[in-house]
């Protein structure tokens, strides 16, 4: 090997025993180590274990004269990439080393792509020093190392998916897949296939086998966004999966086990939905093992300048920390806005301003034309004398409908209630007016 492998383009270091091999690993980094199971001073299994501690990316290939399956399995369990029985052919060894090189290349490409995506999306860093965000980061740091199911609550655009990604990135599953799905973005007929997969021919249009997202996320984290939009039939199937860890593809008779951590998010009031029969109470309790509430942006105005500078970094990646990115009038306008769309709205505002501002700091003139219509200062509605709770509620609903030009789904979303609840309230108010 020391003669032939260099002719194939490999650099080779020969060690007479396991102790010398470990010493070499402490000095240098190797793509692959070839070890015998029976060696002086340290066995091959011990060398592999030490190699994984010193250089987790180093692959190990076991050479052994013991061709028993038990020996091979023992080596693989210790982290070996593969094994060869002696005497091995050089062509077999070369083919195996090519596989090691291919794996290293794929790993490097994955890491480079991951870094690129994090630069574009800002990673999973939660920006803000307000008390609310400090508490959110504290809760994430507590729950992330566990395997508990997490429910993230918050208004639309408040950063629930970013919080879910932070839970994954700070967990022992960080190097495993993170898969996200919006439960309200798919037709009801496709959700089961999307989550659990299907067999070819199991229904009309199933022209090939499909792997579901639970299977894709095996070993990692599955983020179910807008869990409140999940149809009742799927709620029961999701509950079964969460309780048993088993999934069954559409059209399959056999179930199989997956190891997936589930993180859910919603802007809906699940307790109210449960009381109205729109969401299973047992599922609500199952997903709400640990709850994290994201405060709306209007409740943490002190974070707006930090967020604005962070978001602008997407469009000015080469800006220096001491550069003046925003003029005082722009910061003042941003802090006075009530942010009904939360961080998502702020991101759109910053993108708009970055397009208009070629260079230099962004001023208030670069902000959208209708931006100053909604101010944070003062309540959203004025109290006129003594008002009953019902009157305050009616006024809030009417103003929400006015802001959205009568669009009831959008008004319900802003008010934080289900569309069904909004219709019930309007019906109650209509009956009261008719009886008055």
C-alpha positions, 0 to 999 in steps of 0.5 A: 500500500505504501508503494502503490497508493502514492502512484494512485495520487494518495499521500500515505503515512505508515504507522507501526502500531496504534499508539503511533497512529494516534500520535500522527492524528494529533499532529495532522489531519487525514481524510482516511485511516486504514487500520487493522483490528489486531494491532500492538498497544492499541486495537483498531477499534480504539484507534477509530474511537480516538480518531473520531474525537480528534477529527470527526470528518476522518473516515476509517476503513478496517482491514481484518483477516476475520471475515465474520459479520460480527467483527464487521458490525462491531467496527461499523458501530464504532464509526468505521466507513467500511471494512475489507478482509485481508488479503484485499485487492488494490482495485477494491481499496482504490474503489473504496477510497474514491467513495471516501473522497466523494463523501468528503466532497459532498460534505464540503459542498453541503457546508458551503451551501449551508453557509451561503443560505445562512448569509442570505437568510441571516441564519437563525440568530434572533435579533433584539435586546428587549426583555421579550426577546431575551426571554425567548432566547433563554427559553430556546436555550433551555428546550433546544437540547431536549427532545420535547415538542415545541409550540411557538405562538405569535402574530403573523410575520413575528419570526416564528420560523426563525425561532423554530430554526434556532431550536433546531440549530441549538439542538443535538440534531443540528447536523441532521435535516431541518424540514419546514412545511406550511400546513395552510399552503397545501390542498387538503387532498395533498397534505397526507402524501406530503407528510407521510409519502405514498406508494406508486398507484395508491391514488389517481396521479400517484405515478411514482413513489414519494418520500414524505417529509417525516421520512426526509426529516428522520433524525432531524426536525420537522417544523409544522407552520400554521398548525391551526390550519391542519384539517381535522382528519389529518390532526388525528393522524398527526397525533398518532405519529407523535404518540407512536413515532410510526408513519405509514405511507399512503397505499402502504399496509406496513408502518415504520418508525422515524426519529423526528422532533416536531416543532409547531407554530401558529398565530391562531388561538388553539384553545378557542378553536378547540372549544369550538370543535375546530382543533383536537384538544388532545393534539393541542396538549400533545404539541404544547409540551413547551410553549414559546411566545414571540412578542409582536414588533410593536411591543419591542420598539427598541429592537427596531433599529437593530433589526433594520440594520440587520435586514439592510445587511442583506442588500449591503453585505460589505457595509462596515459596523461603524457605517451610518446606514440610517439617518435619524429621521428614518430611525424615528419614523421606523420607531413610530410605526405600529408594525401590524405586519411585524418583522416581515413588514419591516423587511419589506420596508427596508428592501423598498428603501434599499432599492431607492437609496443607491448609496449613503444613509437611508432617510425617511424619504426612502421609506414607502409613501404610505408608511407613515399612515399607521403610528405607534403613538396613541391607542388604535382607537379612541375611548369616547366616554364610558364604554362597555367591553362589548362596545370596545370589541365592536369598535376594534372589529369595525376598525380592523375591517376598515383597515382591510377594506372589508376583507374579513379573513385579513381582519380576523388575522390582525385581530388574532381570532379565527374567521369563524369567531369573527363571523359569530361576533358580527352576527351577535352585534347584528342581532343586538342592533336589530333588537335595540 
